[in-house]
Amino acid sequence: MPLTDRDREILEFERSWWTLDAPKEGLINERFELSVTRYYQLLGELLDTPEALEHDPLVVLRLRRRRDRRRKARFELPPQERDGR
């Protein structure tokens, strides 16, 4: 399935949001009219598509690595720390 305009806009945003002088969460809401939670759900789905990888391999691979590191760190915590005890 080809990327939508919004998919491409999300990838472009992830490539350059840090150069803007505003908090990312506000930019997400302003630019995409989405909650931050919904934005990250869409981004996560997008990162798993071959079309996104083909469109912008550097951004997609960077974000996949970051996601994988976060997942790994979460599961390496002792159970009592994962449960907030």
N, CA, C and O atoms as a CHARMM CRD file, in Angstrom:
* protein
*
  340
    1    1 MET  N      0.85300  -1.17900   0.00000 PROA 1      0.00000
    2    1 MET  CA     0.00000   0.00000   0.00000 PROA 1      0.00000
    3    1 MET  C      0.90000   1.24500   0.00000 PROA 1      0.00000
    4    1 MET  O      1.78500   1.36400   0.84800 PROA 1      0.00000
    5    2 PRO  N      0.68500   2.15400  -0.92700 PROA 2      0.00000
    6    2 PRO  CA     1.54200   3.34300  -0.99600 PROA 2      0.00000
    7    2 PRO  C      1.34300   4.24900   0.22200 PROA 2      0.00000
    8    2 PRO  O      0.30000   4.22400   0.87500 PROA 2      0.00000
    9    3 LEU  N      2.37400   5.04500   0.50400 PROA 3      0.00000
   10    3 LEU  CA     2.28900   5.99400   1.61100 PROA 3      0.00000
   11    3 LEU  C      1.28700   7.08500   1.28900 PROA 3      0.00000
   12    3 LEU  O      1.17300   7.52900   0.14700 PROA 3      0.00000
   13    4 THR  N      0.56800   7.50700   2.30900 PROA 4      0.00000
   14    4 THR  CA    -0.33900   8.63700   2.15000 PROA 4      0.00000
   15    4 THR  C      0.44800   9.92400   2.32100 PROA 4      0.00000
   16    4 THR  O      1.60400   9.90400   2.74400 PROA 4      0.00000
   17    5 ASP  N     -0.18400  11.04400   1.99100 PROA 5      0.00000
   18    5 ASP  CA     0.45600  12.34300   2.21300 PROA 5      0.00000
   19    5 ASP  C      0.78200  12.51300   3.69400 PROA 5      0.00000
   20    5 ASP  O      1.85100  13.01200   4.04400 PROA 5      0.00000
   21    6 ARG  N     -0.13800  12.10000   4.55900 PROA 6      0.00000
   22    6 ARG  CA     0.09900  12.23600   6.00200 PROA 6      0.00000
   23    6 ARG  C      1.26900  11.35900   6.44000 PROA 6      0.00000
   24    6 ARG  O      2.06300  11.77900   7.28200 PROA 6      0.00000
   25    7 ASP  N      1.39200  10.16000   5.89400 PROA 7      0.00000
   26    7 ASP  CA     2.52800   9.29700   6.21800 PROA 7      0.00000
   27    7 ASP  C      3.84000   9.99400   5.87900 PROA 7      0.00000
   28    7 ASP  O      4.77300  10.00500   6.68200 PROA 7      0.00000
   29    8 ARG  N      3.90400  10.57000   4.69400 PROA 8      0.00000
   30    8 ARG  CA     5.12200  11.27400   4.28100 PROA 8      0.00000
   31    8 ARG  C      5.37800  12.49000   5.16800 PROA 8      0.00000
   32    8 ARG  O      6.52600  12.78300   5.50500 PROA 8      0.00000
   33    9 GLU  N      4.31400  13.19900   5.54600 PROA 9      0.00000
   34    9 GLU  CA     4.45900  14.35900   6.42600 PROA 9      0.00000
   35    9 GLU  C      4.98300  13.94200   7.79600 PROA 9      0.00000
   36    9 GLU  O      5.80000  14.65000   8.38500 PROA 9      0.00000
   37   10 ILE  N      4.52600  12.81000   8.30700 PROA 10     0.00000
   38   10 ILE  CA     5.00200  12.31300   9.60300 PROA 10     0.00000
   39   10 ILE  C      6.49200  11.98800   9.52100 PROA 10     0.00000
   40   10 ILE  O      7.25500  12.33900  10.42000 PROA 10     0.00000
   41   11 LEU  N      6.90400  11.32500   8.45800 PROA 11     0.00000
   42   11 LEU  CA     8.31900  11.00000   8.30800 PROA 11     0.00000
   43   11 LEU  C      9.17100  12.26600   8.18800 PROA 11     0.00000
   44   11 LEU  O     10.25200  12.34700   8.77000 PROA 11     0.00000
   45   12 GLU  N      8.68800  13.23600   7.44300 PROA 12     0.00000
   46   12 GLU  CA     9.40400  14.51500   7.31200 PROA 12     0.00000
   47   12 GLU  C      9.48200  15.21500   8.66700 PROA 12     0.00000
   48   12 GLU  O     10.52500  15.75900   9.02800 PROA 12     0.00000
   49   13 PHE  N      8.39900  15.20000   9.40200 PROA 13     0.00000
   50   13 PHE  CA     8.37400  15.81200  10.72900 PROA 13     0.00000
   51   13 PHE  C      9.40400  15.15000  11.64100 PROA 13     0.00000
   52   13 PHE  O     10.13300  15.83700  12.35700 PROA 13     0.00000
   53   14 GLU  N      9.46600  13.82100  11.61700 PROA 14     0.00000
   54   14 GLU  CA    10.42200  13.10200  12.45300 PROA 14     0.00000
   55   14 GLU  C     11.86300  13.38000  12.03200 PROA 14     0.00000
   56   14 GLU  O     12.77600  13.28600  12.85200 PROA 14     0.00000
   57   15 ARG  N     12.07100  13.71700  10.77600 PROA 15     0.00000
   58   15 ARG  CA    13.40100  14.03200  10.29500 PROA 15     0.00000
   59   15 ARG  C     13.87900  15.37500  10.83800 PROA 15     0.00000
   60   15 ARG  O     15.08100  15.57600  11.00900 PROA 15     0.00000
   61   16 SER  N     12.94700  16.30500  11.11500 PROA 16     0.00000
   62   16 SER  CA    13.40000  17.67100  11.38400 PROA 16     0.00000
   63   16 SER  C     12.73500  18.39300  12.54600 PROA 16     0.00000
   64   16 SER  O     13.02600  19.57200  12.75000 PROA 16     0.00000
   65   17 TRP  N     11.85700  17.75800  13.32200 PROA 17     0.00000
   66   17 TRP  CA    11.12100  18.49200  14.36100 PROA 17     0.00000
   67   17 TRP  C     12.04600  19.15300  15.36200 PROA 17     0.00000
   68   17 TRP  O     11.71300  20.21400  15.89100 PROA 17     0.00000
   69   18 TRP  N     13.18800  18.56300  15.63700 PROA 18     0.00000
   70   18 TRP  CA    14.09400  19.07400  16.66000 PROA 18     0.00000
   71   18 TRP  C     14.72500  20.39700  16.26700 PROA 18     0.00000
   72   18 TRP  O     15.29200  21.08100  17.12000 PROA 18     0.00000
   73   19 THR  N     14.64200  20.77700  14.99100 PROA 19     0.00000
   74   19 THR  CA    15.19400  22.06700  14.56300 PROA 19     0.00000
   75   19 THR  C     14.23000  23.21300  14.84000 PROA 19     0.00000
   76   19 THR  O     14.60700  24.38100  14.74100 PROA 19     0.00000
   77   20 LEU  N     13.00000  22.88800  15.18300 PROA 20     0.00000
   78   20 LEU  CA    11.98700  23.89600  15.45700 PROA 20     0.00000
   79   20 LEU  C     12.05800  24.31600  16.91600 PROA 20     0.00000
   80   20 LEU  O     12.47000  23.54000  17.77800 PROA 20     0.00000
   81   21 ASP  N     11.66200  25.52600  17.17700 PROA 21     0.00000
   82   21 ASP  CA    11.78000  26.07700  18.52900 PROA 21     0.00000
   83   21 ASP  C     10.45200  25.98400  19.27200 PROA 21     0.00000
   84   21 ASP  O      9.84800  26.99200  19.63800 PROA 21     0.00000
   85   22 ALA  N     10.01600  24.73800  19.48300 PROA 22     0.00000
   86   22 ALA  CA     8.75400  24.51900  20.20300 PROA 22     0.00000
   87   22 ALA  C      8.75400  23.07700  20.70700 PROA 22     0.00000
   88   22 ALA  O      9.44900  22.22300  20.15700 PROA 22     0.00000
   89   23 PRO  N      7.97400  22.81000  21.75100 PROA 23     0.00000
   90   23 PRO  CA     7.88000  21.42500  22.24100 PROA 23     0.00000
   91   23 PRO  C      7.25000  20.50800  21.18800 PROA 23     0.00000
   92   23 PRO  O      6.30300  20.89100  20.50000 PROA 23     0.00000
   93   24 LYS  N      7.78400  19.31200  21.07700 PROA 24     0.00000
   94   24 LYS  CA     7.31700  18.35800  20.06300 PROA 24     0.00000
   95   24 LYS  C      5.82700  18.07100  20.21100 PROA 24     0.00000
   96   24 LYS  O      5.10600  18.01300  19.21500 PROA 24     0.00000
   97   25 GLU  N      5.35900  17.89100  21.45000 PROA 25     0.00000
   98   25 GLU  CA     3.95400  17.54800  21.66700 PROA 25     0.00000
   99   25 GLU  C      3.01800  18.61300  21.09400 PROA 25     0.00000
  100   25 GLU  O      2.00400  18.28900  20.47500 PROA 25     0.00000
  101   26 GLY  N      3.36000  19.87300  21.30200 PROA 26     0.00000
  102   26 GLY  CA     2.54300  20.95800  20.75200 PROA 26     0.00000
  103   26 GLY  C      2.57300  20.98800  19.24100 PROA 26     0.00000
  104   26 GLY  O      1.55900  21.24200  18.59000 PROA 26     0.00000
  105   27 LEU  N      3.74300  20.72700  18.68900 PROA 27     0.00000
  106   27 LEU  CA     3.87600  20.69600  17.23400 PROA 27     0.00000
  107   27 LEU  C      3.04600  19.57100  16.62900 PROA 27     0.00000
  108   27 LEU  O      2.43700  19.73900  15.57200 PROA 27     0.00000
  109   28 ILE  N      3.02400  18.43100  17.29700 PROA 28     0.00000
  110   28 ILE  CA     2.23200  17.28900  16.81000 PROA 28     0.00000
  111   28 ILE  C      0.76100  17.67100  16.76100 PROA 28     0.00000
  112   28 ILE  O      0.09000  17.44700  15.75400 PROA 28     0.00000
  113   29 ASN  N      0.26400  18.24400  17.84000 PROA 29     0.00000
  114   29 ASN  CA    -1.14300  18.60800  17.89000 PROA 29     0.00000
  115   29 ASN  C     -1.47500  19.68200  16.86200 PROA 29     0.00000
  116   29 ASN  O     -2.50800  19.61400  16.19500 PROA 29     0.00000
  117   30 GLU  N     -0.60700  20.66100  16.73700 PROA 30     0.00000
  118   30 GLU  CA    -0.83800  21.76200  15.80000 PROA 30     0.00000
  119   30 GLU  C     -0.76000  21.31300  14.34600 PROA 30     0.00000
  120   30 GLU  O     -1.60600  21.67100  13.52700 PROA 30     0.00000
  121   31 ARG  N      0.24500  20.54200  14.04400 PROA 31     0.00000
  122   31 ARG  CA     0.48400  20.16700  12.64900 PROA 31     0.00000
  123   31 ARG  C     -0.42000  19.04800  12.15600 PROA 31     0.00000
  124   31 ARG  O     -0.87600  19.07700  11.01300 PROA 31     0.00000
  125   32 PHE  N     -0.68600  18.05500  13.01600 PROA 32     0.00000
  126   32 PHE  CA    -1.42300  16.88100  12.57100 PROA 32     0.00000
  127   32 PHE  C     -2.83300  16.78800  13.14700 PROA 32     0.00000
  128   32 PHE  O     -3.61800  15.93400  12.73300 PROA 32     0.00000
  129   33 GLU  N     -3.15300  17.65300  14.09000 PROA 33     0.00000
  130   33 GLU  CA    -4.45600  17.63200  14.76500 PROA 33     0.00000
  131   33 GLU  C     -4.74300  16.24900  15.34600 PROA 33     0.00000
  132   33 GLU  O     -5.84400  15.71300  15.22000 PROA 33     0.00000
  133   34 LEU  N     -3.71300  15.68800  15.98900 PROA 34     0.00000
  134   34 LEU  CA    -3.81600  14.37600  16.62700 PROA 34     0.00000
  135   34 LEU  C     -3.34500  14.50000  18.06600 PROA 34     0.00000
  136   34 LEU  O     -2.55900  15.38700  18.39900 PROA 34     0.00000
  137   35 SER  N     -3.82500  13.61200  18.90800 PROA 35     0.00000
  138   35 SER  CA    -3.25100  13.52700  20.24500 PROA 35     0.00000
  139   35 SER  C     -1.85400  12.92700  20.09500 PROA 35     0.00000
  140   35 SER  O     -1.56000  12.25200  19.10900 PROA 35     0.00000
  141   36 VAL  N     -1.01800  13.17500  21.06500 PROA 36     0.00000
  142   36 VAL  CA     0.33300  12.62600  21.03700 PROA 36     0.00000
  143   36 VAL  C      0.28100  11.09700  21.01900 PROA 36     0.00000
  144   36 VAL  O      1.05400  10.45100  20.31200 PROA 36     0.00000
  145   37 THR  N     -0.62800  10.52900  21.79600 PROA 37     0.00000
  146   37 THR  CA    -0.76900   9.07100  21.83500 PROA 37     0.00000
  147   37 THR  C     -1.10900   8.52300  20.45200 PROA 37     0.00000
  148   37 THR  O     -0.48500   7.56600  19.99200 PROA 37     0.00000
  149   38 ARG  N     -2.08500   9.11900  19.79400 PROA 38     0.00000
  150   38 ARG  CA    -2.49600   8.64500  18.46800 PROA 38     0.00000
  151   38 ARG  C     -1.36900   8.82400  17.45700 PROA 38     0.00000
  152   38 ARG  O     -1.15500   7.95700  16.61000 PROA 38     0.00000
  153   39 TYR  N     -0.65000   9.93600  17.53800 PROA 39     0.00000
  154   39 TYR  CA     0.47700  10.18600  16.64000 PROA 39     0.00000
  155   39 TYR  C      1.49800   9.05400  16.75300 PROA 39     0.00000
  156   39 TYR  O      1.94700   8.51300  15.74300 PROA 39     0.00000
  157   40 TYR  N      1.86300   8.69900  17.98900 PROA 40     0.00000
  158   40 TYR  CA     2.87000   7.65600  18.17600 PROA 40     0.00000
  159   40 TYR  C      2.34600   6.27800  17.77200 PROA 40     0.00000
  160   40 TYR  O      3.12700   5.42200  17.35400 PROA 40     0.00000
  161   41 GLN  N      1.05200   6.05400  17.89100 PROA 41     0.00000
  162   41 GLN  CA     0.47800   4.80600  17.38600 PROA 41     0.00000
  163   41 GLN  C      0.65000   4.73300  15.87200 PROA 41     0.00000
  164   41 GLN  O      1.08000   3.71200  15.33400 PROA 41     0.00000
  165   42 LEU  N      0.30900   5.82400  15.19400 PROA 42     0.00000
  166   42 LEU  CA     0.44500   5.86400  13.73600 PROA 42     0.00000
  167   42 LEU  C      1.90400   5.74600  13.31800 PROA 42     0.00000
  168   42 LEU  O      2.22500   5.03600  12.36500 PROA 42     0.00000
  169   43 LEU  N      2.78600   6.44100  14.02800 PROA 43     0.00000
  170   43 LEU  CA     4.20500   6.37600  13.70700 PROA 43     0.00000
  171   43 LEU  C      4.71900   4.94800  13.86900 PROA 43     0.00000
  172   43 LEU  O      5.45900   4.46100  13.01300 PROA 43     0.00000
  173   44 GLY  N      4.34400   4.27700  14.94000 PROA 44     0.00000
  174   44 GLY  CA     4.78200   2.90300  15.15600 PROA 44     0.00000
  175   44 GLY  C      4.34000   1.98200  14.04000 PROA 44     0.00000
  176   44 GLY  O      5.10900   1.13100  13.59200 PROA 44     0.00000
  177   45 GLU  N      3.11900   2.14200  13.59200 PROA 45     0.00000
  178   45 GLU  CA     2.61900   1.33200  12.47900 PROA 45     0.00000
  179   45 GLU  C      3.37900   1.65700  11.19900 PROA 45     0.00000
  180   45 GLU  O      3.73100   0.76600  10.42700 PROA 45     0.00000
  181   46 LEU  N      3.62300   2.93000  10.99100 PROA 46     0.00000
  182   46 LEU  CA     4.32300   3.38500   9.79500 PROA 46     0.00000
  183   46 LEU  C      5.74500   2.83700   9.73500 PROA 46     0.00000
  184   46 LEU  O      6.21700   2.44900   8.66700 PROA 46     0.00000
  185   47 LEU  N      6.42400   2.80500  10.86700 PROA 47     0.00000
  186   47 LEU  CA     7.81000   2.32600  10.89400 PROA 47     0.00000
  187   47 LEU  C      7.94000   0.87200  10.47600 PROA 47     0.00000
  188   47 LEU  O      9.01600   0.44100  10.06100 PROA 47     0.00000
  189   48 ASP  N      6.86900   0.11900  10.57900 PROA 48     0.00000
  190   48 ASP  CA     6.90900  -1.29600  10.22800 PROA 48     0.00000
  191   48 ASP  C      6.55600  -1.56900   8.76900 PROA 48     0.00000
  192   48 ASP  O      6.45600  -2.72800   8.36600 PROA 48     0.00000
  193   49 THR  N      6.37000  -0.53100   7.98300 PROA 49     0.00000
  194   49 THR  CA     5.99800  -0.74100   6.58000 PROA 49     0.00000
  195   49 THR  C      7.21400  -0.65500   5.66400 PROA 49     0.00000
  196   49 THR  O      8.09000   0.18400   5.87100 PROA 49     0.00000
  197   50 PRO  N      7.26900  -1.51500   4.65800 PROA 50     0.00000
  198   50 PRO  CA     8.37500  -1.43500   3.69600 PROA 50     0.00000
  199   50 PRO  C      8.34300  -0.12500   2.90200 PROA 50     0.00000
  200   50 PRO  O      9.38700   0.36200   2.46700 PROA 50     0.00000
  201   51 GLU  N      7.16300   0.43900   2.71500 PROA 51     0.00000
  202   51 GLU  CA     7.04700   1.68600   1.96400 PROA 51     0.00000
  203   51 GLU  C      7.73500   2.83600   2.69900 PROA 51     0.00000
  204   51 GLU  O      8.40000   3.66800   2.08200 PROA 51     0.00000
  205   52 ALA  N      7.56800   2.87500   4.01800 PROA 52     0.00000
  206   52 ALA  CA     8.22500   3.92800   4.79700 PROA 52     0.00000
  207   52 ALA  C      9.74300   3.74800   4.74000 PROA 52     0.00000
  208   52 ALA  O     10.48200   4.72100   4.59100 PROA 52     0.00000
  209   53 LEU  N     10.19600   2.51700   4.85600 PROA 53     0.00000
  210   53 LEU  CA    11.62900   2.23700   4.79000 PROA 53     0.00000
  211   53 LEU  C     12.19200   2.65200   3.43500 PROA 53     0.00000
  212   53 LEU  O     13.28000   3.22300   3.36400 PROA 53     0.00000
  213   54 GLU  N     11.47600   2.37500   2.38700 PROA 54     0.00000
  214   54 GLU  CA    11.92600   2.75800   1.05300 PROA 54     0.00000
  215   54 GLU  C     11.92600   4.27300   0.88800 PROA 54     0.00000
  216   54 GLU  O     12.82300   4.83100   0.25500 PROA 54     0.00000
  217   55 HSD  N     10.92300   4.93900   1.45600 PROA 55     0.00000
  218   55 HSD  CA    10.79000   6.38800   1.31000 PROA 55     0.00000
  219   55 HSD  C     11.88800   7.14600   2.04900 PROA 55     0.00000
  220   55 HSD  O     12.46400   8.08800   1.50500 PROA 55     0.00000
  221   56 ASP  N     12.17900   6.74600   3.27800 PROA 56     0.00000
  222   56 ASP  CA    13.17800   7.45900   4.07900 PROA 56     0.00000
  223   56 ASP  C     13.90200   6.48000   4.99100 PROA 56     0.00000
  224   56 ASP  O     13.62300   6.42200   6.18900 PROA 56     0.00000
  225   57 PRO  N     14.83100   5.71100   4.43200 PROA 57     0.00000
  226   57 PRO  CA    15.47800   4.66100   5.21000 PROA 57     0.00000
  227   57 PRO  C     16.24100   5.17400   6.43100 PROA 57     0.00000
  228   57 PRO  O     16.25200   4.50400   7.46400 PROA 57     0.00000
  229   58 LEU  N     16.87100   6.32800   6.34300 PROA 58     0.00000
  230   58 LEU  CA    17.63800   6.82900   7.48900 PROA 58     0.00000
  231   58 LEU  C     16.74900   7.11800   8.68600 PROA 58     0.00000
  232   58 LEU  O     17.06200   6.72000   9.80800 PROA 58     0.00000
  233   59 VAL  N     15.64900   7.80300   8.45100 PROA 59     0.00000
  234   59 VAL  CA    14.73700   8.13600   9.54300 PROA 59     0.00000
  235   59 VAL  C     14.09000   6.87500  10.09800 PROA 59     0.00000
  236   59 VAL  O     14.02900   6.69200  11.31400 PROA 59     0.00000
  237   60 VAL  N     13.61600   6.02000   9.23600 PROA 60     0.00000
  238   60 VAL  CA    12.92700   4.80600   9.68200 PROA 60     0.00000
  239   60 VAL  C     13.86500   3.91100  10.47600 PROA 60     0.00000
  240   60 VAL  O     13.48600   3.41100  11.53500 PROA 60     0.00000
  241   61 LEU  N     15.07000   3.70000   9.99000 PROA 61     0.00000
  242   61 LEU  CA    16.01100   2.84600  10.71500 PROA 61     0.00000
  243   61 LEU  C     16.41800   3.46500  12.05100 PROA 61     0.00000
  244   61 LEU  O     16.56400   2.75000  13.04300 PROA 61     0.00000
  245   62 ARG  N     16.60200   4.78400  12.08700 PROA 62     0.00000
  246   62 ARG  CA    16.93800   5.45800  13.34800 PROA 62     0.00000
  247   62 ARG  C     15.81700   5.29200  14.35600 PROA 62     0.00000
  248   62 ARG  O     16.07000   4.97600  15.51900 PROA 62     0.00000
  249   63 LEU  N     14.58000   5.50100  13.92700 PROA 63     0.00000
  250   63 LEU  CA    13.44500   5.38700  14.83700 PROA 63     0.00000
  251   63 LEU  C     13.20300   3.93900  15.26600 PROA 63     0.00000
  252   63 LEU  O     12.81000   3.68900  16.40600 PROA 63     0.00000
  253   64 ARG  N     13.43100   2.99800  14.37400 PROA 64     0.00000
  254   64 ARG  CA    13.30700   1.57700  14.75700 PROA 64     0.00000
  255   64 ARG  C     14.33800   1.21900  15.82700 PROA 64     0.00000
  256   64 ARG  O     14.01900   0.53700  16.80100 PROA 64     0.00000
  257   65 ARG  N     15.58200   1.68400  15.64000 PROA 65     0.00000
  258   65 ARG  CA    16.62600   1.40900  16.64300 PROA 65     0.00000
  259   65 ARG  C     16.25200   2.01400  17.99400 PROA 65     0.00000
  260   65 ARG  O     16.41000   1.37100  19.03200 PROA 65     0.00000
  261   66 ARG  N     15.75900   3.24900  17.97800 PROA 66     0.00000
  262   66 ARG  CA    15.36100   3.89600  19.22800 PROA 66     0.00000
  263   66 ARG  C     14.22400   3.12800  19.89200 PROA 66     0.00000
  264   66 ARG  O     14.23700   2.92500  21.10600 PROA 66     0.00000
  265   67 ARG  N     13.25400   2.70500  19.11100 PROA 67     0.00000
  266   67 ARG  CA    12.13000   1.94300  19.63900 PROA 67     0.00000
  267   67 ARG  C     12.60800   0.61400  20.23400 PROA 67     0.00000
  268   67 ARG  O     12.16900   0.21000  21.31100 PROA 67     0.00000
  269   68 ASP  N     13.51300  -0.05600  19.51700 PROA 68     0.00000
  270   68 ASP  CA    14.03000  -1.33600  19.99600 PROA 68     0.00000
  271   68 ASP  C     14.82600  -1.17200  21.28800 PROA 68     0.00000
  272   68 ASP  O     14.71900  -2.00400  22.18800 PROA 68     0.00000
  273   69 ARG  N     15.62500  -0.10700  21.38800 PROA 69     0.00000
  274   69 ARG  CA    16.37700   0.14100  22.62900 PROA 69     0.00000
  275   69 ARG  C     15.43600   0.38500  23.79900 PROA 69     0.00000
  276   69 ARG  O     15.67400  -0.11000  24.90000 PROA 69     0.00000
  277   70 ARG  N     14.37800   1.13900  23.57100 PROA 70     0.00000
  278   70 ARG  CA    13.41400   1.41100  24.64300 PROA 70     0.00000
  279   70 ARG  C     12.70300   0.13700  25.08000 PROA 70     0.00000
  280   70 ARG  O     12.52000  -0.09700  26.27500 PROA 70     0.00000
  281   71 ARG  N     12.30900  -0.67300  24.12900 PROA 71     0.00000
  282   71 ARG  CA    11.64900  -1.94000  24.46300 PROA 71     0.00000
  283   71 ARG  C     12.58000  -2.83900  25.26100 PROA 71     0.00000
  284   71 ARG  O     12.18500  -3.43300  26.26400 PROA 71     0.00000
  285   72 LYS  N     13.81500  -2.92900  24.80400 PROA 72     0.00000
  286   72 LYS  CA    14.79700  -3.77600  25.48400 PROA 72     0.00000
  287   72 LYS  C     15.03000  -3.27800  26.90400 PROA 72     0.00000
  288   72 LYS  O     15.07400  -4.07700  27.84000 PROA 72     0.00000
  289   73 ALA  N     15.17900  -1.98100  27.07400 PROA 73     0.00000
  290   73 ALA  CA    15.41000  -1.41000  28.40700 PROA 73     0.00000
  291   73 ALA  C     14.22400  -1.67700  29.32200 PROA 73     0.00000
  292   73 ALA  O     14.40800  -1.95600  30.50700 PROA 73     0.00000
  293   74 ARG  N     13.03300  -1.59700  28.79900 PROA 74     0.00000
  294   74 ARG  CA    11.83400  -1.82900  29.60000 PROA 74     0.00000
  295   74 ARG  C     11.78700  -3.26900  30.11000 PROA 74     0.00000
  296   74 ARG  O     11.39600  -3.50800  31.25300 PROA 74     0.00000
  297   75 PHE  N     12.17800  -4.21300  29.28200 PROA 75     0.00000
  298   75 PHE  CA    12.10100  -5.60800  29.66500 PROA 75     0.00000
  299   75 PHE  C     13.31100  -6.06800  30.47300 PROA 75     0.00000
  300   75 PHE  O     13.28100  -7.14400  31.07100 PROA 75     0.00000
  301   76 GLU  N     14.36200  -5.27400  30.49600 PROA 76     0.00000
  302   76 GLU  CA    15.53400  -5.63300  31.28800 PROA 76     0.00000
  303   76 GLU  C     15.42900  -5.14300  32.72200 PROA 76     0.00000
  304   76 GLU  O     16.22900  -5.54500  33.56700 PROA 76     0.00000
  305   77 LEU  N     14.46100  -4.28500  33.01700 PROA 77     0.00000
  306   77 LEU  CA    14.27400  -3.81200  34.38600 PROA 77     0.00000
  307   77 LEU  C     13.82700  -4.95800  35.27900 PROA 77     0.00000
  308   77 LEU  O     13.08900  -5.83600  34.83100 PROA 77     0.00000
  309   78 PRO  N     14.26100  -4.96500  36.53700 PROA 78     0.00000
  310   78 PRO  CA    13.73400  -5.96500  37.47300 PROA 78     0.00000
  311   78 PRO  C     12.22300  -5.82900  37.60000 PROA 78     0.00000
  312   78 PRO  O     11.70100  -4.72000  37.48600 PROA 78     0.00000
  313   79 PRO  N     11.50000  -6.93200  37.83200 PROA 79     0.00000
  314   79 PRO  CA    10.03200  -6.88400  37.87400 PROA 79     0.00000
  315   79 PRO  C      9.48000  -5.83600  38.82400 PROA 79     0.00000
  316   79 PRO  O      8.48700  -5.18500  38.50100 PROA 79     0.00000
  317   80 GLN  N     10.09300  -5.65300  39.98600 PROA 80     0.00000
  318   80 GLN  CA     9.55700  -4.68100  40.94000 PROA 80     0.00000
  319   80 GLN  C      9.65400  -3.26300  40.39100 PROA 80     0.00000
  320   80 GLN  O      8.80100  -2.43400  40.71000 PROA 80     0.00000
  321   81 GLU  N     10.66500  -2.95300  39.57600 PROA 81     0.00000
  322   81 GLU  CA    10.78500  -1.62000  38.98300 PROA 81     0.00000
  323   81 GLU  C      9.80100  -1.45200  37.83000 PROA 81     0.00000
  324   81 GLU  O      9.29100  -0.35200  37.61600 PROA 81     0.00000
  325   82 ARG  N      9.52400  -2.52000  37.08300 PROA 82     0.00000
  326   82 ARG  CA     8.55600  -2.44600  35.99800 PROA 82     0.00000
  327   82 ARG  C      7.15800  -2.16300  36.53300 PROA 82     0.00000
  328   82 ARG  O      6.37400  -1.46000  35.89400 PROA 82     0.00000
  329   83 ASP  N      6.84400  -2.71400  37.71400 PROA 83     0.00000
  330   83 ASP  CA     5.53100  -2.53600  38.30500 PROA 83     0.00000
  331   83 ASP  C      5.40800  -1.25500  39.09800 PROA 83     0.00000
  332   83 ASP  O      4.35200  -0.97200  39.66300 PROA 83     0.00000
  333   84 GLY  N      6.48400  -0.47100  39.14800 PROA 84     0.00000
  334   84 GLY  CA     6.45000   0.79200  39.86900 PROA 84     0.00000
  335   84 GLY  C      6.55000   0.64900  41.37900 PROA 84     0.00000
  336   84 GLY  O      6.14600   1.55200  42.11100 PROA 84     0.00000
  337   85 ARG  N      7.07800  -0.46200  41.85400 PROA 85     0.00000
  338   85 ARG  CA     7.21000  -0.67000  43.29600 PROA 85     0.00000
  339   85 ARG  C      8.50800  -0.11500  43.80900 PROA 85     0.00000
  340   85 ARG  O      8.78800  -0.20300  45.00500 PROA 85     0.00000
